[in-house]
Amino acid sequence: MAISKSRLRIKRGVRKKISGTTERPRISVFKSNARMYAQIIDDTNGHTLVSASSAEQGDLKNTNIEISKKVGLALAEKALEQGIKEVVFDRNGYVYHGKVKALADGAREGGLKF
């Protein structure tokens, strides 16, 4: 997978400032042409605590804003089951609009604070 140089530069800049702890883990977003993925990561221990994707939502071809919002809601539901209420958001170098914003809004609606 090739990451554009500009997105990689932005991603590194974001990750310098954002780190997930045990108290406030990090939501990492990955977006491909076909899918949307999100993970909640504890960077101090290096573990993925919760994950959700658009493949779990039943749509195998297209990921639109509605599906992205469902991914955020599913992620929040799984996180609340594990006792995670506060997180930090890592947009992973993507611009914060469209699908990334819909995922974040879905996670907020599901009960996560960030």
BAMIBA-535207 format. One line per field, with one value per atom (N, C-alpha, C, O, CB): atom name; residue number from 1; residue in three letters; x, y, z. Coordinates in Angstrom, 1 decimal. Atoms other than C-alpha are relative to their C-alpha. Glycine has a CB too. Layout:
atomo	[CA:...]
num	[NUM:...]
residuo	[ALA:...]
east	[X:...]
north	[Y:...]
up	[Z:...]
***
This chain:
atomo	[N:CA:C:O:CB:N:CA:C:O:CB:N:CA:C:O:CB:N:CA:C:O:CB:N:CA:C:O:CB:N:CA:C:O:CB:N:CA:C:O:CB:N:CA:C:O:CB:N:CA:C:O:CB:N:CA:C:O:CB:N:CA:C:O:CB:N:CA:C:O:CB:N:CA:C:O:CB:N:CA:C:O:CB:N:CA:C:O:CB:N:CA:C:O:CB:N:CA:C:O:CB:N:CA:C:O:CB:N:CA:C:O:CB:N:CA:C:O:CB:N:CA:C:O:CB:N:CA:C:O:CB:N:CA:C:O:CB:N:CA:C:O:CB:N:CA:C:O:CB:N:CA:C:O:CB:N:CA:C:O:CB:N:CA:C:O:CB:N:CA:C:O:CB:N:CA:C:O:CB:N:CA:C:O:CB:N:CA:C:O:CB:N:CA:C:O:CB:N:CA:C:O:CB:N:CA:C:O:CB:N:CA:C:O:CB:N:CA:C:O:CB:N:CA:C:O:CB:N:CA:C:O:CB:N:CA:C:O:CB:N:CA:C:O:CB:N:CA:C:O:CB:N:CA:C:O:CB:N:CA:C:O:CB:N:CA:C:O:CB:N:CA:C:O:CB:N:CA:C:O:CB:N:CA:C:O:CB:N:CA:C:O:CB:N:CA:C:O:CB:N:CA:C:O:CB:N:CA:C:O:CB:N:CA:C:O:CB:N:CA:C:O:CB:N:CA:C:O:CB:N:CA:C:O:CB:N:CA:C:O:CB:N:CA:C:O:CB:N:CA:C:O:CB:N:CA:C:O:CB:N:CA:C:O:CB:N:CA:C:O:CB:N:CA:C:O:CB:N:CA:C:O:CB:N:CA:C:O:CB:N:CA:C:O:CB:N:CA:C:O:CB:N:CA:C:O:CB:N:CA:C:O:CB:N:CA:C:O:CB:N:CA:C:O:CB:N:CA:C:O:CB:N:CA:C:O:CB:N:CA:C:O:CB:N:CA:C:O:CB:N:CA:C:O:CB:N:CA:C:O:CB:N:CA:C:O:CB:N:CA:C:O:CB:N:CA:C:O:CB:N:CA:C:O:CB:N:CA:C:O:CB:N:CA:C:O:CB:N:CA:C:O:CB:N:CA:C:O:CB:N:CA:C:O:CB:N:CA:C:O:CB:N:CA:C:O:CB:N:CA:C:O:CB:N:CA:C:O:CB:N:CA:C:O:CB:N:CA:C:O:CB:N:CA:C:O:CB:N:CA:C:O:CB:N:CA:C:O:CB:N:CA:C:O:CB:N:CA:C:O:CB:N:CA:C:O:CB:N:CA:C:O:CB:N:CA:C:O:CB:N:CA:C:O:CB:N:CA:C:O:CB:N:CA:C:O:CB:N:CA:C:O:CB:N:CA:C:O:CB:N:CA:C:O:CB:N:CA:C:O:CB:N:CA:C:O:CB:N:CA:C:O:CB:N:CA:C:O:CB:N:CA:C:O:CB:N:CA:C:O:CB:N:CA:C:O:CB:N:CA:C:O:CB]
num	[1:1:1:1:1:2:2:2:2:2:3:3:3:3:3:4:4:4:4:4:5:5:5:5:5:6:6:6:6:6:7:7:7:7:7:8:8:8:8:8:9:9:9:9:9:10:10:10:10:10:11:11:11:11:11:12:12:12:12:12:13:13:13:13:13:14:14:14:14:14:15:15:15:15:15:16:16:16:16:16:17:17:17:17:17:18:18:18:18:18:19:19:19:19:19:20:20:20:20:20:21:21:21:21:21:22:22:22:22:22:23:23:23:23:23:24:24:24:24:24:25:25:25:25:25:26:26:26:26:26:27:27:27:27:27:28:28:28:28:28:29:29:29:29:29:30:30:30:30:30:31:31:31:31:31:32:32:32:32:32:33:33:33:33:33:34:34:34:34:34:35:35:35:35:35:36:36:36:36:36:37:37:37:37:37:38:38:38:38:38:39:39:39:39:39:40:40:40:40:40:41:41:41:41:41:42:42:42:42:42:43:43:43:43:43:44:44:44:44:44:45:45:45:45:45:46:46:46:46:46:47:47:47:47:47:48:48:48:48:48:49:49:49:49:49:50:50:50:50:50:51:51:51:51:51:52:52:52:52:52:53:53:53:53:53:54:54:54:54:54:55:55:55:55:55:56:56:56:56:56:57:57:57:57:57:58:58:58:58:58:59:59:59:59:59:60:60:60:60:60:61:61:61:61:61:62:62:62:62:62:63:63:63:63:63:64:64:64:64:64:65:65:65:65:65:66:66:66:66:66:67:67:67:67:67:68:68:68:68:68:69:69:69:69:69:70:70:70:70:70:71:71:71:71:71:72:72:72:72:72:73:73:73:73:73:74:74:74:74:74:75:75:75:75:75:76:76:76:76:76:77:77:77:77:77:78:78:78:78:78:79:79:79:79:79:80:80:80:80:80:81:81:81:81:81:82:82:82:82:82:83:83:83:83:83:84:84:84:84:84:85:85:85:85:85:86:86:86:86:86:87:87:87:87:87:88:88:88:88:88:89:89:89:89:89:90:90:90:90:90:91:91:91:91:91:92:92:92:92:92:93:93:93:93:93:94:94:94:94:94:95:95:95:95:95:96:96:96:96:96:97:97:97:97:97:98:98:98:98:98:99:99:99:99:99:100:100:100:100:100:101:101:101:101:101:102:102:102:102:102:103:103:103:103:103:104:104:104:104:104:105:105:105:105:105:106:106:106:106:106:107:107:107:107:107:108:108:108:108:108:109:109:109:109:109:110:110:110:110:110:111:111:111:111:111:112:112:112:112:112:113:113:113:113:113:114:114:114:114:114]
residuo	[MET:MET:MET:MET:MET:ALA:ALA:ALA:ALA:ALA:ILE:ILE:ILE:ILE:ILE:SER:SER:SER:SER:SER:LYS:LYS:LYS:LYS:LYS:SER:SER:SER:SER:SER:ARG:ARG:ARG:ARG:ARG:LEU:LEU:LEU:LEU:LEU:ARG:ARG:ARG:ARG:ARG:ILE:ILE:ILE:ILE:ILE:LYS:LYS:LYS:LYS:LYS:ARG:ARG:ARG:ARG:ARG:GLY:GLY:GLY:GLY:GLY:VAL:VAL:VAL:VAL:VAL:ARG:ARG:ARG:ARG:ARG:LYS:LYS:LYS:LYS:LYS:LYS:LYS:LYS:LYS:LYS:ILE:ILE:ILE:ILE:ILE:SER:SER:SER:SER:SER:GLY:GLY:GLY:GLY:GLY:THR:THR:THR:THR:THR:THR:THR:THR:THR:THR:GLU:GLU:GLU:GLU:GLU:ARG:ARG:ARG:ARG:ARG:PRO:PRO:PRO:PRO:PRO:ARG:ARG:ARG:ARG:ARG:ILE:ILE:ILE:ILE:ILE:SER:SER:SER:SER:SER:VAL:VAL:VAL:VAL:VAL:PHE:PHE:PHE:PHE:PHE:LYS:LYS:LYS:LYS:LYS:SER:SER:SER:SER:SER:ASN:ASN:ASN:ASN:ASN:ALA:ALA:ALA:ALA:ALA:ARG:ARG:ARG:ARG:ARG:MET:MET:MET:MET:MET:TYR:TYR:TYR:TYR:TYR:ALA:ALA:ALA:ALA:ALA:GLN:GLN:GLN:GLN:GLN:ILE:ILE:ILE:ILE:ILE:ILE:ILE:ILE:ILE:ILE:ASP:ASP:ASP:ASP:ASP:ASP:ASP:ASP:ASP:ASP:THR:THR:THR:THR:THR:ASN:ASN:ASN:ASN:ASN:GLY:GLY:GLY:GLY:GLY:HIS:HIS:HIS:HIS:HIS:THR:THR:THR:THR:THR:LEU:LEU:LEU:LEU:LEU:VAL:VAL:VAL:VAL:VAL:SER:SER:SER:SER:SER:ALA:ALA:ALA:ALA:ALA:SER:SER:SER:SER:SER:SER:SER:SER:SER:SER:ALA:ALA:ALA:ALA:ALA:GLU:GLU:GLU:GLU:GLU:GLN:GLN:GLN:GLN:GLN:GLY:GLY:GLY:GLY:GLY:ASP:ASP:ASP:ASP:ASP:LEU:LEU:LEU:LEU:LEU:LYS:LYS:LYS:LYS:LYS:ASN:ASN:ASN:ASN:ASN:THR:THR:THR:THR:THR:ASN:ASN:ASN:ASN:ASN:ILE:ILE:ILE:ILE:ILE:GLU:GLU:GLU:GLU:GLU:ILE:ILE:ILE:ILE:ILE:SER:SER:SER:SER:SER:LYS:LYS:LYS:LYS:LYS:LYS:LYS:LYS:LYS:LYS:VAL:VAL:VAL:VAL:VAL:GLY:GLY:GLY:GLY:GLY:LEU:LEU:LEU:LEU:LEU:ALA:ALA:ALA:ALA:ALA:LEU:LEU:LEU:LEU:LEU:ALA:ALA:ALA:ALA:ALA:GLU:GLU:GLU:GLU:GLU:LYS:LYS:LYS:LYS:LYS:ALA:ALA:ALA:ALA:ALA:LEU:LEU:LEU:LEU:LEU:GLU:GLU:GLU:GLU:GLU:GLN:GLN:GLN:GLN:GLN:GLY:GLY:GLY:GLY:GLY:ILE:ILE:ILE:ILE:ILE:LYS:LYS:LYS:LYS:LYS:GLU:GLU:GLU:GLU:GLU:VAL:VAL:VAL:VAL:VAL:VAL:VAL:VAL:VAL:VAL:PHE:PHE:PHE:PHE:PHE:ASP:ASP:ASP:ASP:ASP:ARG:ARG:ARG:ARG:ARG:ASN:ASN:ASN:ASN:ASN:GLY:GLY:GLY:GLY:GLY:TYR:TYR:TYR:TYR:TYR:VAL:VAL:VAL:VAL:VAL:TYR:TYR:TYR:TYR:TYR:HIS:HIS:HIS:HIS:HIS:GLY:GLY:GLY:GLY:GLY:LYS:LYS:LYS:LYS:LYS:VAL:VAL:VAL:VAL:VAL:LYS:LYS:LYS:LYS:LYS:ALA:ALA:ALA:ALA:ALA:LEU:LEU:LEU:LEU:LEU:ALA:ALA:ALA:ALA:ALA:ASP:ASP:ASP:ASP:ASP:GLY:GLY:GLY:GLY:GLY:ALA:ALA:ALA:ALA:ALA:ARG:ARG:ARG:ARG:ARG:GLU:GLU:GLU:GLU:GLU:GLY:GLY:GLY:GLY:GLY:GLY:GLY:GLY:GLY:GLY:LEU:LEU:LEU:LEU:LEU:LYS:LYS:LYS:LYS:LYS:PHE:PHE:PHE:PHE:PHE]
east	[0.8:0.0:0.9:1.8:-1.0:-0.8:1.4:-0.7:-1.9:0.3:0.6:0.8:0.6:1.9:0.3:-0.6:1.2:0.9:0.7:-1.2:-1.0:4.1:-0.7:-0.3:1.1:0.7:1.8:-0.8:-0.8:-0.9:0.8:-0.5:0.9:0.6:-1.0:-1.0:2.5:0.6:0.8:1.1:-0.5:3.9:-1.0:-0.7:0.4:1.1:0.6:-0.2:-0.4:-1.3:0.2:0.2:1.0:0.7:0.0:-1.1:3.6:-0.2:0.1:1.3:0.2:2.8:-1.1:-1.0:-0.3:1.1:-0.5:0.4:0.1:-1.2:-0.4:1.1:1.0:1.2:0.5:-1.0:3.8:-0.8:-0.3:0.8:0.8:1.0:-1.0:-1.4:-0.7:1.1:-1.5:0.6:1.3:-1.1:-0.4:-0.8:-1.1:-1.6:1.4:1.0:-3.2:0.6:1.6:-0.8:-0.4:-2.9:-1.0:-2.0:0.2:1.0:-4.6:-1.3:-2.3:0.6:1.2:-7.0:-0.7:-2.0:0.4:0.6:-7.6:0.7:1.7:0.1:-0.6:-6.8:-0.3:-1.1:-0.5:0.0:-6.5:-0.9:-0.8:1.4:0.7:-9.0:0.8:1.0:-1.5:-0.7:-7.1:-1.0:-1.6:1.2:0.9:-9.0:0.9:1.9:-0.8:-0.6:-8.0:-1.1:-2.2:0.8:1.0:-9.9:0.6:1.7:-0.6:-0.5:-9.4:-1.1:-2.1:0.2:1.1:-11.4:-1.3:-2.3:0.5:1.1:-13.7:-0.5:-1.7:0.3:0.3:-13.7:0.4:1.1:0.6:-0.3:-13.6:0.3:-0.5:-1.1:-0.4:-11.7:0.3:0.7:1.2:-0.3:-11.4:0.5:-0.1:-1.2:-0.5:-9.4:0.2:0.5:1.3:-0.3:-9.1:1.3:1.3:-1.2:-1.4:-5.4:0.5:0.4:0.9:-0.7:-3.6:1.5:2.1:-0.3:-1.3:-0.2:1.1:2.2:0.3:-1.0:1.5:0.3:1.4:-0.5:-0.2:1.0:0.1:0.5:-1.2:-0.1:0.8:-1.1:-0.8:1.4:1.0:-2.5:-1.2:-1.6:-0.5:1.2:-5.6:-1.1:-1.2:-0.3:1.1:-8.6:-1.3:-1.9:-0.2:1.2:-11.5:0.2:1.0:-1.2:0.0:-12.0:-1.4:-2.2:1.0:1.2:-14.8:0.3:1.2:-1.1:-0.2:-15.1:-1.3:-2.3:1.0:1.2:-17.5:-0.4:-1.6:0.2:0.3:-17.3:-0.9:-1.7:1.3:0.9:-19.0:-1.4:-2.4:0.5:1.4:-21.9:-0.8:-1.9:0.2:0.7:-22.8:0.1:-0.2:-1.5:-0.2:-21.9:1.4:2.4:-0.1:-1.2:-19.2:0.7:1.8:-0.1:-0.5:-18.8:0.3:1.5:-0.9:-0.2:-19.3:0.0:-0.7:-1.1:-0.1:-18.4:-0.4:0.4:1.3:0.4:-20.4:-0.1:0.3:-1.4:0.1:-21.1:-0.9:-0.5:-0.5:0.9:-24.0:0.7:0.6:-1.2:-0.8:-21.8:1.1:1.3:0.6:-1.0:-19.0:-0.5:0.1:0.7:0.7:-21.4:-0.3:-0.2:-1.2:0.3:-22.5:1.2:1.2:-0.7:-1.2:-18.9:0.4:0.8:1.2:-0.3:-18.4:-1.0:-0.5:-0.2:1.0:-21.6:0.4:0.3:-1.4:-0.4:-20.4:1.2:1.3:0.2:-1.2:-17.0:-0.3:0.3:1.0:0.3:-18.5:-0.7:-0.5:-0.9:0.7:-20.8:0.9:0.8:-1.1:-1.0:-17.9:0.9:1.3:0.8:-0.9:-15.8:-0.7:-0.1:0.4:0.7:-18.5:-0.2:-0.2:-1.4:0.0:-18.8:1.2:1.2:-0.3:-1.3:-15.1:0.3:1.3:1.1:-0.2:-15.5:0.8:1.3:0.7:-0.7:-13.8:-1.0:-1.9:0.8:0.9:-15.5:0.6:0.0:-0.7:-0.7:-12.9:1.2:1.9:0.6:-1.0:-10.6:0.6:0.1:-0.5:-0.5:-8.4:-0.1:0.0:1.6:0.3:-9.0:1.2:1.7:-1.2:-1.1:-6.3:-0.6:-1.0:1.1:0.6:-7.5:1.0:0.6:-0.4:-0.9:-4.4:0.4:0.7:-0.5:-0.4:-3.5:-1.1:-0.9:1.0:1.1:-6.9:-0.6:-0.6:-1.1:0.7:-8.8:-1.3:-2.0:-0.4:1.2:-11.5:-1.3:-1.7:0.3:1.3:-14.6:-0.5:0.3:0.1:0.6:-16.9:0.0:-0.6:0.9:0.1:-16.4:0.7:0.2:0.6:-0.8:-13.8:-0.9:-0.9:1.4:0.9:-16.1:-1.2:-1.7:-0.4:1.2:-19.1:0.3:-0.5:-0.6:-0.4:-17.2:0.2:-0.3:1.4:-0.2:-16.2:-1.4:-1.6:0.9:1.3:-19.8:-0.8:-1.5:-0.8:0.7:-21.1:0.6:-0.2:0.2:-0.6:-18.6:-0.5:-0.7:1.5:0.5:-19.7:-1.5:-1.8:0.1:1.4:-23.4:-0.1:-1.0:-0.7:0.0:-22.6:0.5:0.3:0.9:-0.3:-21.3:1.5:1.8:-0.4:-1.4:-17.5:0.2:-0.5:0.9:-0.4:-16.0:1.4:2.3:-0.1:-1.3:-13.2:-0.1:0.9:0.6]
north	[-1.2:0.0:1.2:1.4:0.0:-1.2:3.3:1.2:1.5:0.4:-1.2:6.3:1.2:1.3:0.0:-1.2:9.7:0.7:0.6:0.9:-0.7:11.7:1.1:1.3:0.6:-1.1:14.6:-0.6:-0.1:0.8:0.6:12.3:-0.6:-0.6:-1.1:0.6:10.5:1.1:0.9:-0.7:-1.1:13.9:0.5:0.8:1.1:-0.5:15.0:-1.1:-0.7:0.2:1.0:11.6:0.0:-0.1:-1.4:-0.1:11.9:1.2:1.1:0.0:-1.2:15.4:-0.2:0.3:1.2:0.2:14.3:-1.0:-0.8:-0.6:1.0:11.3:0.5:-0.1:-1.2:-0.6:13.5:0.6:0.5:1.1:-0.7:15.3:-1.0:-0.7:1.1:0.9:12.4:-1.3:-2.0:-0.1:1.3:9.3:-0.5:0.2:0.0:0.6:6.9:-0.6:-1.2:-1.1:0.6:6.0:-1.0:-1.3:1.2:1.0:3.4:0.7:0.2:-0.7:-0.7:6.1:0.6:0.5:1.1:-0.5:7.7:-0.6:0.0:1.6:0.7:5.3:0.9:1.8:-1.4:-0.7:6.5:-0.7:-1.9:0.2:0.5:6.0:0.2:1.4:0.6:-0.1:5.3:-0.4:-1.4:-0.9:0.2:5.6:-0.4:0.2:1.3:0.4:3.8:-0.1:-0.7:-1.3:-0.1:4.4:-0.5:0.0:1.4:0.5:2.4:0.4:1.0:-1.5:-0.4:2.8:-0.8:-0.3:-0.4:0.8:0.0:-0.1:-0.4:-1.4:0.3:-0.1:1.2:2.1:-1.3:-0.9:2.0:-0.8:-1.6:1.1:0.8:0.7:1.0:2.1:-0.9:-0.8:2.1:-0.9:-2.0:0.9:0.8:0.8:0.9:2.1:-0.7:-0.7:1.9:-0.7:-1.9:0.0:0.5:1.5:0.6:1.8:0.3:-0.4:1.7:0.0:-1.0:-0.9:-0.1:3.0:-0.3:-0.7:1.4:0.3:2.5:-1.5:-1.9:0.5:1.5:-1.3:-0.5:-1.7:-0.6:0.5:-1.5:-1.0:-1.9:-0.6:1.0:-3.3:0.7:1.8:-0.7:-0.4:-2.9:-0.5:-1.7:-0.5:0.3:-2.8:-0.4:-1.4:1.1:0.2:-2.6:0.4:1.3:0.9:-0.4:-2.5:-0.2:-1.0:-0.9:0.1:-2.1:0.4:1.1:1.0:-0.3:-2.0:0.0:-0.4:-1.0:-0.1:-1.4:-1.4:-1.7:0.9:1.3:-5.1:-0.7:-1.5:-0.9:0.5:-5.9:0.6:0.0:0.4:-0.6:-3.6:-0.6:-0.2:1.5:0.7:-5.8:0.5:-0.2:0.0:-0.5:-3.6:-0.4:0.0:1.6:0.5:-5.3:0.8:0.6:-1.4:-0.7:-2.9:1.5:1.9:-0.1:-1.5:0.8:0.4:-0.1:0.7:-0.6:2.8:1.4:2.2:-0.2:-1.4:6.0:0.6:0.0:0.1:-0.7:8.5:-0.8:-0.8:1.4:0.8:6.4:-1.2:-1.5:-0.4:1.2:3.3:0.4:-0.3:-0.8:-0.5:5.3:0.4:0.1:1.2:-0.3:6.6:-1.2:-1.3:0.9:1.3:3.0:-0.6:-1.2:-0.9:0.5:2.0:0.7:0.1:0.2:-0.7:4.8:-0.4:-0.5:1.5:0.5:3.7:-1.3:-1.6:0.0:1.3:0.1:0.0:-0.7:-0.9:-0.1:1.1:0.6:0.1:1.0:-0.6:3.2:-1.0:-1.1:1.2:1.0:0.4:-1.1:-1.5:-0.7:1.0:-2.1:0.6:-0.1:-0.5:-0.6:0.4:0.2:-0.1:1.4:-0.1:1.1:-1.3:-1.4:0.6:1.3:-2.6:-0.4:-1.1:-1.1:0.3:-2.7:1.1:1.0:0.0:-1.0:0.4:1.2:2.0:-0.6:-1.1:2.9:1.1:0.9:-0.4:-1.1:6.3:1.2:1.9:0.4:-1.2:8.9:-0.5:-1.4:0.9:0.3:8.7:1.2:2.3:-1.0:-1.1:10.8:-0.5:-1.7:0.3:0.4:10.9:0.2:1.3:0.8:-0.1:10.2:-0.2:-1.3:-1.1:0.1:11.0:-0.6:-0.9:1.4:0.8:9.3:0.7:0.0:-1.4:-0.8:12.1:0.3:1.0:-0.8:-0.3:12.2:1.3:1.7:-1.2:-1.2:15.4:-0.3:-1.2:0.8:0.2:15.8:0.5:1.6:0.7:-0.3:15.9:-1.3:-2.3:1.2:1.2:13.4:-1.2:-1.2:-0.3:1.3:9.8:0.0:-0.6:-1.1:0.0:10.5:0.8:0.4:0.7:-0.8:13.2:-0.8:-0.8:1.3:0.8:10.8:-1.1:-1.4:-0.6:1.0:8.1:0.6:0.1:-0.6:-0.7:10.6:0.4:0.2:1.2:-0.4:11.9:-1.3:-1.2:0.6:1.2:8.3:-0.5:-1.0:-1.1:0.4:7.5:0.9:0.5:0.0:-1.0:10.7:-0.4:-0.3:1.4:0.4:9.7:-1.3:-1.4:-0.1:1.2:6.3:0.1:-0.9:-1.0:-0.3:7.8:0.2:0.4:-1.2:-0.3:8.3:1.5:2.3:-0.6:-1.4:11.6:0.2:-0.5:0.5:-0.5:13.3:1.3:1.9:-1.0]
up	[0.0:0.0:0.0:0.8:1.2:0.1:-1.0:0.7:0.3:-1.5:-0.6:1.2:-0.6:-0.8:1.6:0.6:-0.3:0.9:2.2:-0.5:-0.9:1.0:0.9:2.0:-0.9:-0.8:2.1:1.1:2.2:-0.9:-1.1:4.1:1.0:2.2:-0.6:-1.0:5.7:0.8:2.0:-0.8:-0.8:6.7:1.0:2.2:-0.9:-0.9:8.2:1.1:2.3:-0.8:-1.0:9.9:1.1:2.3:-0.7:-1.0:11.6:0.9:2.1:-0.7:-0.8:12.7:1.1:2.2:-0.9:-0.9:14.3:1.1:2.2:-0.8:-1.0:16.0:1.0:2.1:-0.7:-1.0:17.6:1.2:2.3:-0.7:-1.0:19.5:0.7:1.8:-0.6:-0.5:20.1:0.4:-0.4:-1.0:-0.4:22.1:1.0:1.8:0.7:-0.8:23.7:1.3:1.3:-0.7:-1.3:27.4:0.5:-0.2:1.1:-0.6:29.6:0.3:0.2:1.2:-0.3:30.8:-1.2:-1.2:1.0:1.2:27.4:-1.2:-1.7:0.0:1.1:24.6:-1.3:-1.3:-0.2:1.2:21.0:-1.1:-1.2:-0.6:1.1:18.2:-1.3:-1.6:-0.1:1.2:15.0:-1.2:-1.2:0.0:1.2:11.6:-1.2:-1.4:-0.3:1.3:8.4:-1.0:-0.7:0.1:1.1:5.2:-1.3:-1.7:-0.1:1.3:2.0:-1.0:-0.6:0.0:0.9:-1.2:0.2:-0.1:-1.4:-0.2:-0.2:1.4:1.7:-0.5:-1.4:3.6:0.9:0.5:0.5:-1.1:6.8:1.2:1.6:0.2:-1.2:9.9:1.1:0.8:-0.3:-1.2:13.4:1.1:1.3:0.4:-1.2:16.4:1.1:1.0:-0.4:-1.2:19.9:0.6:0.9:1.1:-0.3:20.9:1.3:1.5:-1.2:-1.2:24.2:-0.4:-0.5:1.3:0.5:23.1:1.1:0.8:-0.5:-1.0:26.5:0.1:0.3:1.4:0.0:26.3:-1.4:-1.5:0.8:1.4:22.5:-0.3:-1.1:-0.2:0.2:22.5:-0.7:-0.4:1.3:0.5:20.4:0.9:1.2:-1.5:-1.0:22.8:-0.7:-0.3:1.0:0.7:20.4:-1.4:-1.8:0.7:1.4:16.7:-0.7:-0.2:-0.8:0.8:14.2:-1.5:-1.7:0.5:1.4:10.4:-0.7:-0.2:-0.6:0.8:7.6:-0.4:-0.8:-1.2:0.3:6.8:1.0:0.6:-0.2:-1.1:10.1:-0.2:0.3:1.3:0.1:9.1:-1.2:-1.4:-0.3:1.0:6.2:-1.4:-2.4:0.3:1.3:3.3:-0.5:0.1:0.0:0.5:1.3:-1.1:-1.4:-0.4:1.2:-1.6:0.3:0.2:-1.1:-0.2:-0.7:1.4:2.3:-0.8:-1.3:2.3:-0.2:-0.8:0.7:0.1:2.4:1.4:2.4:-0.7:-1.3:5.2:1.0:2.2:-0.2:-0.9:6.6:0.6:1.8:-0.7:-0.5:6.9:1.0:2.0:-1.2:-0.9:8.5:1.3:2.4:-0.7:-1.3:11.1:0.8:2.0:-0.2:-0.6:11.8:0.6:1.7:-1.0:-0.5:12.3:1.3:2.2:-1.1:-1.2:14.8:1.2:2.3:-0.2:-1.0:16.7:0.5:1.7:-0.6:-0.4:16.7:0.9:1.9:-1.2:-0.8:18.0:1.4:2.4:-0.7:-1.3:20.8:0.8:2.0:-0.2:-0.8:21.8:0.6:1.7:-0.9:-0.5:22.0:1.1:2.0:-1.2:-1.0:23.9:1.3:2.4:-0.5:-1.3:26.5:0.7:1.9:-0.3:-0.7:27.1:0.7:1.7:-1.1:-0.7:28.0:1.0:1.6:-1.1:-1.0:30.2:-0.5:0.3:1.2:0.5:27.9:-0.3:-1.1:-1.3:0.2:28.0:-0.7:-1.4:1.3:0.5:27.1:-0.9:-0.5:1.1:0.9:24.1:-0.6:-0.5:-1.1:0.8:21.9:-1.5:-1.7:0.3:1.4:18.1:-0.9:-0.9:-0.5:0.9:15.6:-1.4:-1.8:0.3:1.3:12.1:-1.0:-2.2:-0.5:0.8:10.7:-1.3:-2.3:-0.3:1.1:8.3:-1.0:-2.0:-0.7:0.9:6.6:0.4:1.6:0.1:-0.3:6.4:0.8:0.5:-1.4:-0.8:9.0:-0.6:-0.2:1.4:0.5:6.9:-0.7:-0.9:-1.0:0.7:5.1:0.9:2.0:-1.2:-0.7:6.2:1.4:2.3:-0.9:-1.2:8.9:1.1:2.2:-0.2:-0.9:10.5:0.4:1.5:-0.7:-0.3:10.2:1.0:1.9:-1.3:-1.0:12.1:1.4:2.4:-0.5:-1.3:14.8:0.6:1.8:-0.1:-0.5:15.1:0.5:1.5:-1.1:-0.4:15.3:1.4:2.2:-1.0:-1.3:18.1:1.1:2.3:-0.1:-1.0:20.0:0.3:1.5:-0.5:-0.3:19.6:0.8:1.5:-1.3:-0.7:20.9:1.4:2.2:-0.7:-1.4:24.1:0.3:1.5:0.8:-0.3:23.7:0.1:-0.6:-1.1:-0.1:24.8:-0.5:-0.1:1.5:0.5:22.9:-0.6:-1.0:-1.0]
***
